[in-house]
Amino acid sequence: MMAKLVDKSGTVIAFEPESANYALLSKSILFNNLTNIKAYQEAVLDKDDLTKLYLHGANPGDTQLFGIQITKKFSSRAGLLIASSRME
């Protein structure tokens, strides 16, 4: 885990736009008493905008911002409109 790699001398910045996955991330940070992680519930792109986050129906950990080539295998994906932030 990156938090242990950077130790107390560094900070890990985590971004997770999907609410259920963000809740799991936050719970894991607290459970493992990791104080050098800053978690944000947002997507990071090259602009401030609204974008679609594609969710996989069978695998809640499989989310994608760009569902350009959604094949039959991923036909269970649903798009969720989320805000994205530009990171400078």
Secondary structure, DSSP 4 states (H G I P E B T S, - for coil): -HHHHHGGGS-EEEE--SHHHHHHHHHHHHHTT--SEEEESSEEESSSEEEEEEE-SS-TT-EES--TT--GGGTT-EEEEEEEEE--
